[in-house]
Amino acid sequence: MESNQKVKNYLHLHFLVFIAGFTAILGELITINAIPLVWFRMLIALSLMVIYVAVFKIKIRANTRAIIGFSIAGIIIALHWITFFGAIDVSNISITLAMFSTGAFFASFIEPIIYKRKIIWYEIFFGILVIIGVFIITQSEVKYFMGIVLGILSAFLSSLFAVLNGKFLQKHTATTITFYEFISGVLFVTLFIMIFGEGFSTDFFKLPNSDYVYLFILASICTAYAFIASVYVMKYISPYSVVLAYNLEPIYGIVLALILFPDTEKMGTNFYYGAAIILFAVLLNGILKNKGAFQKTKNKQKI
C-alpha cells in the first residue's frame, strides 16, 4: 500500500514537470505578445489565488519589510515570464528551453551571494560546460540570437527569483509569498502597459476565443494548480527527487515542441549537441549538490 502511494506521488511529480514543460507550448499557441500575455496570466492566477485563500481561510499577513521583499520578487518573476515568452516569440520553444536550462549555472553564483557561502569547485566546472553548450548553439543558430539573449536573461531572472524565494520560505509560507508576488507583478505590468504600451483599450481585451482558453489553462493549471500541487508533493518526496525531476522540464518541453511543431522546432545537429551538454551539466550538478546536502543531514543525525 505504501509503495503504491509512493509511485502515485512520483507520477504526480512528473505530471507537474510535464505541465512546466507545457507552459512553453501554450506560449507558442497564444497569439498575443509577451507583455499582455503575462498580464493576463498573473491577473487570472491572482484571482484564483484569492479564491483559494478565501475558501481555505489561509492567513497571509506579513510585515511591511517582508511585503517590500515579496514585491521586488514579484517584479522579477513578471520580467522572467516576459523575457521567457518574448524569447519564444522571436525564436522558438527549443531555443528558449535550452537557454532556460542555464538557470542552474546562474544559481551557482547567486546562491553564494544571498546565502553568504563559498562557491563550490564543481559549480565552476559545470558553469564552463554550460558556456560551451551555449556557444555551440549560438554558432549553429545565429539567426535566433535575440531569442538566445532573452532566454539567458529569463534563466537569470528565474534563478534570482528562486534563490530569493528560498530565503523568504525560511520565515513565511509559500502561499503568503506568492500572493503578494502576484499582486506586485500585476501592478508592475499594468503600469508598464499604461506608460510604455497602448493602454487598456477595448482592443486590448479583444482576443481570439482560443487565446482566452489557453490563457486560463496557463494561469490555472500551469500556475495556480502547479504551485499548490508542488507544495503537496514535496511533503512526500525528497527535495533531491524533486530537483532532479524539474531538471527534466526542458527535455519534456523540447520533445513536446518537436511533436507538435515539427516544421518550426526541427533544429540543426549542433543545437542538440549544445543542449545535451547544458542538460548534462544541469543534471550532474543537481545530483552532486543534493548528494552533498543528504550527506550533511546524515552526519547531523549521527551527532
Secondary structure, 3 states (H helix, E strand, C coil): CHHHHHHHHHHHHHHHHHHHHHHHHHHHHCCCCHHHHHHHHHHHHHHHHHHHHHHCCCCCCCCHHHHHHHHHHHHHHHHHHHHHHHHHHHCCHHHHHHHHCCHHHHHHHHHHHHHCCCCCHHHHHHHHHHHHHHHHHHHHCHHHHHHHHHHHHHHHHHHHHHHHHHHHCCCCCHHHHHHHHHHHHHHHHHHHHHHHCCCCCHHHHCCCHHHHHHHHHHHHHHHHHHHHHHHHHCCCCCHHHHHHHHCCHHHHHHHHHHHHCHHHHCCCHHHHHHHHHHHHHHHHHHHHHHHHHHHHHHHHHHC
